[in-house]
């Protein structure tokens, strides 16, 4: 039983050491200015390649013909009046 516990302790030490070593390596890799420049250029290239397609797909189509900005009443006697709006200003 003692040998099994010792094996688990050694494996735990190896695992903890490798996690700590990977963390230090990742920190040093990310903070290196050369690697930061590489990452920035990679991201900018990806964004530059994807941007025209994203903009083109998000633009709405413009209609060829449009109607009036505010629809007028169907009765010819009230030309210029809009239903629900007062016809004269109160002041």
Phi and psi restraints in degrees (value plus and minus 20) as a CYANA .aco file:
   2 UNK   PHI     -84.4   -44.4
   2 UNK   PSI     -57.3   -17.3
   3 UNK   PHI     -86.2   -46.2
   3 UNK   PSI     -56.8   -16.8
   4 UNK   PHI     -86.5   -46.5
   4 UNK   PSI     -64.4   -24.4
   5 UNK   PHI     -84.3   -44.3
   5 UNK   PSI     -59.1   -19.1
   6 UNK   PHI     -85.1   -45.1
   6 UNK   PSI     -58.6   -18.6
   7 UNK   PHI     -84.2   -44.2
   7 UNK   PSI     -62.5   -22.5
   8 UNK   PHI     -84.1   -44.1
   8 UNK   PSI     -57.5   -17.5
   9 UNK   PHI     -85.8   -45.8
   9 UNK   PSI     -62.0   -22.0
  10 UNK   PHI     -86.3   -46.3
  10 UNK   PSI     -63.9   -23.9
  11 UNK   PHI     -82.3   -42.3
  11 UNK   PSI     -59.3   -19.3
  12 UNK   PHI     -84.2   -44.2
  12 UNK   PSI     -61.6   -21.6
  13 UNK   PHI     -83.1   -43.1
  13 UNK   PSI     -64.4   -24.4
  14 UNK   PHI     -83.1   -43.1
  14 UNK   PSI     -64.0   -24.0
  15 UNK   PHI     -84.7   -44.7
  15 UNK   PSI     -65.9   -25.9
  16 UNK   PHI     -83.3   -43.3
  16 UNK   PSI     -61.4   -21.4
  17 UNK   PHI     -84.7   -44.7
  17 UNK   PSI     -59.8   -19.8
  18 UNK   PHI     -89.6   -49.6
  18 UNK   PSI     -56.2   -16.2
  19 UNK   PHI     -85.8   -45.8
  19 UNK   PSI     -64.1   -24.1
  20 UNK   PHI     -84.6   -44.6
  20 UNK   PSI     -62.9   -22.9
  21 UNK   PHI     -83.4   -43.4
  21 UNK   PSI     -61.0   -21.0
  22 UNK   PHI     -85.5   -45.5
  22 UNK   PSI     -56.1   -16.1
  23 UNK   PHI     -85.5   -45.5
  23 UNK   PSI     -63.5   -23.5
  24 UNK   PHI     -84.7   -44.7
  24 UNK   PSI     -63.3   -23.3
  25 UNK   PHI     -81.9   -41.9
  25 UNK   PSI     -64.8   -24.8
  26 UNK   PHI     -83.8   -43.8
  26 UNK   PSI     -60.5   -20.5
  27 UNK   PHI     -83.1   -43.1
  27 UNK   PSI     -66.3   -26.3
  28 UNK   PHI     -86.3   -46.3
  28 UNK   PSI     -54.5   -14.5
  29 UNK   PHI     -88.2   -48.2
  29 UNK   PSI     -63.1   -23.1
  30 UNK   PHI     -92.0   -52.0
  30 UNK   PSI     -55.1   -15.1
  31 UNK   PHI    -104.1   -64.1
  31 UNK   PSI     -23.8    16.2
  32 UNK   PHI     -92.3   -52.3
  32 UNK   PSI     105.0   145.0
  33 UNK   PHI     -80.2   -40.2
  33 UNK   PSI     -54.9   -14.9
  34 UNK   PHI     -83.9   -43.9
  34 UNK   PSI     -63.3   -23.3
  35 UNK   PHI     -89.4   -49.4
  35 UNK   PSI     -52.9   -12.9
  36 UNK   PHI     -84.5   -44.5
  36 UNK   PSI     -61.1   -21.1
  37 UNK   PHI     -84.3   -44.3
  37 UNK   PSI     -60.3   -20.3
  38 UNK   PHI     -82.1   -42.1
  38 UNK   PSI     -64.3   -24.3
  39 UNK   PHI     -85.5   -45.5
  39 UNK   PSI     -62.3   -22.3
  40 UNK   PHI     -82.8   -42.8
  40 UNK   PSI     -64.1   -24.1
  41 UNK   PHI     -86.6   -46.6
  41 UNK   PSI     -56.1   -16.1
  42 UNK   PHI     -84.7   -44.7
  42 UNK   PSI     -65.6   -25.6
  43 UNK   PHI     -85.5   -45.5
  43 UNK   PSI     -62.9   -22.9
  44 UNK   PHI     -84.1   -44.1
  44 UNK   PSI     -57.1   -17.1
  45 UNK   PHI     -85.6   -45.6
  45 UNK   PSI     -61.8   -21.8
  46 UNK   PHI     -84.1   -44.1
  46 UNK   PSI     -62.6   -22.6
  47 UNK   PHI     -87.2   -47.2
  47 UNK   PSI     -62.4   -22.4
  48 UNK   PHI     -82.5   -42.5
  48 UNK   PSI     -58.2   -18.2
  49 UNK   PHI     -91.4   -51.4
  49 UNK   PSI     -55.1   -15.1
  50 UNK   PHI    -107.0   -67.0
  50 UNK   PSI     -42.2    -2.2
  51 UNK   PHI     -83.0   -43.0
  51 UNK   PSI     -65.1   -25.1
  52 UNK   PHI     -79.8   -39.8
  52 UNK   PSI     -60.2   -20.2
  53 UNK   PHI     -87.4   -47.4
  53 UNK   PSI     -57.0   -17.0
  54 UNK   PHI     -88.2   -48.2
  54 UNK   PSI     -60.8   -20.8
  55 UNK   PHI     -88.1   -48.1
  55 UNK   PSI     -63.6   -23.6
  56 UNK   PHI     -83.1   -43.1
  56 UNK   PSI     -58.1   -18.1
  57 UNK   PHI     -95.1   -55.1
  57 UNK   PSI     -41.5    -1.5
  58 UNK   PHI    -114.4   -74.4
  58 UNK   PSI     -30.6     9.4
  59 UNK   PHI     -98.8   -58.8
  59 UNK   PSI     110.8   150.8
  60 UNK   PHI     -95.1   -55.1
  60 UNK   PSI     136.8   176.8
  61 UNK   PHI    -100.0   -60.0
  61 UNK   PSI     121.9   161.9
  62 UNK   PHI    -113.3   -73.3
  62 UNK   PSI     108.9   148.9
  63 UNK   PHI     -90.1   -50.1
  63 UNK   PSI     130.7   170.7
  64 UNK   PHI     -94.3   -54.3
  64 UNK   PSI     -58.1   -18.1
  65 UNK   PHI    -148.0  -108.0
  65 UNK   PSI     117.6   157.6
  66 UNK   PHI    -149.5  -109.5
  66 UNK   PSI     138.8   178.8
  67 UNK   PHI    -111.3   -71.3
  67 UNK   PSI    -190.6  -150.6
  68 UNK   PHI     -88.5   -48.5
  68 UNK   PSI     137.2   177.2
  69 UNK   PHI     -85.4   -45.4
  69 UNK   PSI     -62.1   -22.1
  70 UNK   PHI    -141.3  -101.3
  70 UNK   PSI     101.0   141.0
  71 UNK   PHI     -86.9   -46.9
  71 UNK   PSI     116.1   156.1
  72 UNK   PHI    -109.9   -69.9
  72 UNK   PSI     140.1   180.1
  73 UNK   PHI     -84.8   -44.8
  73 UNK   PSI     137.6   177.6
  74 UNK   PHI    -100.8   -60.8
  74 UNK   PSI     -38.6     1.4
  75 UNK   PHI     -98.3   -58.3
  75 UNK   PSI     114.0   154.0
  76 UNK   PHI     -94.1   -54.1
  76 UNK   PSI     -38.6     1.4
  77 UNK   PHI     -96.4   -56.4
  77 UNK   PSI     -43.6    -3.6
  78 UNK   PHI    -128.6   -88.6
  78 UNK   PSI      26.0    66.0
  79 UNK   PHI     -83.3   -43.3
  79 UNK   PSI     111.1   151.1
  80 UNK   PHI      72.7   112.7
  80 UNK   PSI     -31.5     8.5
  81 UNK   PHI    -112.7   -72.7
  81 UNK   PSI     126.9   166.9
  82 UNK   PHI    -135.9   -95.9
  82 UNK   PSI     109.8   149.8
  83 UNK   PHI     -79.5   -39.5
  83 UNK   PSI     113.4   153.4
  84 UNK   PHI      72.0   112.0
  84 UNK   PSI     -29.3    10.7
  85 UNK   PHI    -129.4   -89.4
  85 UNK   PSI     124.8   164.8
  86 UNK   PHI     -87.9   -47.9
  86 UNK   PSI     126.9   166.9
  87 UNK   PHI    -104.6   -64.6
  87 UNK   PSI     -43.2    -3.2
  88 UNK   PHI    -146.9  -106.9
  88 UNK   PSI     129.0   169.0
  89 UNK   PHI     -98.5   -58.5
  89 UNK   PSI     119.7   159.7
  90 UNK   PHI     -95.0   -55.0
  90 UNK   PSI     -27.0    13.0
